[in-house]
Amino acid sequence: MRVVVVDDVLIWEEAVAVGLGAMGTVGGPYQVAGARSPADLEALLRTDSFDLAFVDMNYGKRVRESGLTALRLLAEHHIPAVVYWNKPEDNRALFVLAAFQFFRPLALVPKTMSSAEIRKVVDTLAAGQPYETPDLALYRPPVGRASLLDRLVPTSGDLLIWRALTVFAGRTEVAREAHFSLRRVDNFLRDRFEAMVDVQRRLLDDPTDGLPTVTQSLSLTEVKQSRLTPMHAFAQTHQAFFRDPELARQLRERGRG
């Protein structure tokens, strides 16, 4: 069985190899290869094939593509994938959410697994059996209702506003940057605020205690600003996600303009 580990840190590739007894061996039942970025993976897939992939979702500031691109490349080659991460990692949580929305990986597993657990994951999946973990239900899209990602970034237009919010904290500046009217931005603030709060509450180590409570005693302008300020902070925290080219591609290809 041939396994590829897509991770910018060599130690995680080595951990998988050790877990499968493939470290420094030739001709065993498992062979493990590594790719440090989606670009490396794309080059590797031109000449090699694999039965399973372990995929990290973020490769540092020097790599523009994310694990979403790696998952797309693997899907194009019909290679099943496992998302491999350290939780909690705020900079990866939205990427993991999108991974299960767009590509449906087989499992979500921690990098802190023991060698025995790594072997169990691979053997379970190789046998065609599901590998369930408690976190999986948080990221897998629900049946019959909108997912968290559907609510947070339902269209390419919403993505443009999130991207503007990574830079600006004023309604006028956000509208100008996203090339939308103030009314469109106000509708966004109304419709996406609760989705943002739910993401923070469910997926991130953020109890949302610092978020303002919107009450009837506030003026309309104060209500808008009370939403805009934390949404600007959220966009800045997750700007790698909102500016990821693969996210834009997936929204566009699914006709969510």
Secondary structure, DSSP 8 states (H G I E B T S, - for coil): -EEEEE-SSHHHHHHHHHHTT-TT-SSSS-EEEEESSHHHHHHHHTT---SEEEE-S---TT----HHHHHHHHHHTT--EEEEE-SS-HHHHHHHHHHHHHT--SEEEETT--HHHHHHHHHHHHTT-----TTHHHHS--SSS--HHHHHS-SHHHHHHHHHHTT--SHHHHHHHHT--HHHHHHHHHHHHHHHHHHHHHTSS---TTS----TTS-HHHHHHHHHHHHHHHHHHTHHHHT-HHHHHHHHHTT--
